[in-house]
Amino acid sequence: MNIEQQQYLDNYLNTLTAEERSQIPQITAEYYCADEYNANECARLINAGMKTASCSLKAGYDIENEPFPEIGRLTVVLNWAEEPVCIVKLNHVSFCPFNEVTEEFAKSEGEGDGTYEWWHEAHINFFTEYAKTIGAEFTETSELVLERFDKVYPL
């Protein structure tokens, strides 16, 4: 986390009690998606309260040996320039095969035209390419990590 991101986070943390701060299991700063347009669009949608969920390929965590996200994790949402846009708090984590993601979850991602069909096609394309970059294979039954979050700063 760079100085600007840390200061932004500190501004939020200063609004919490010591007990609330002690209960935060993870803190990260990141942008959503892997290209400039989508990273900026996701940051805009999250900040506007239109995107309240995200998903990722479980194989990525396994291959990178990264811990799974934990409920209560704070994320400083960044735009492509890595500037802080807002902060979200993770309120739910689950695992689900790609082909069992519900329409309701897909819509809570808030992207595209808001339909399940758009979500399905966009995510097949994204996960297929991403899997190649990490040496994995993506299929319709590949396991996803589903995350739901609330924007907590600024309100």
Residue, then its C-alpha position, 0 to 999 in steps of 0.5 A: m500500500n502506498i502513502e496515499q492509499q494508507q492515508y486514505l485508509d487511516n482516515y477511515l480507521n480513525t472513525l472506528t473504535a479500537e475494538e472495531r479496528s482490532q476485529i479487522p482480519q485483513i486489509t488490502a488495496e486493489y482494483y477490480c478487473a485486469d484492464e484500465y476501462n473495467a478497473n475504473e468502471c468497477a471502482r465507479l460502480i462500487n462507489a455508486g453502490m451499484k456493485t456490491a459483489s465480485c467473484s474470482l477463480k479459486a484456482g488463482y488462490d490455490i496456485e498463488n498460495e494466497p489466503f482466501p478473503e475473510i469476512g470483515r476484510l477491508t479493501v481500499v478500492l483503487n482505480w487503474a491509476e491506483e488512487p483510492v476511490c472508496i473502502v468496502k467491507l466484506n460481509h459474505v464469502s462462499f464458493c460455487p461452481f461457475n455454472e451454479v452462480t445465481e442470476e441474483f449474484a450476477k446482477s449484484e456485480g452491477e456490471g454490463d447491462g445487468t443481465y445474467e447473460w451479459w455476466h455469463e459471457a463476460h466472465i467466461n471470457f475473463f476467466t478463460e484468459y485469466a486461467k491461461t495466465i496462471g497455468a490453469e484451465f477454466t471450465e463451466t464447473s470451475e470453482l469461484v470465490l464469491e464475495r459480497f461487500d458493503k461500501v463503508y467509506p466514504l458514506 
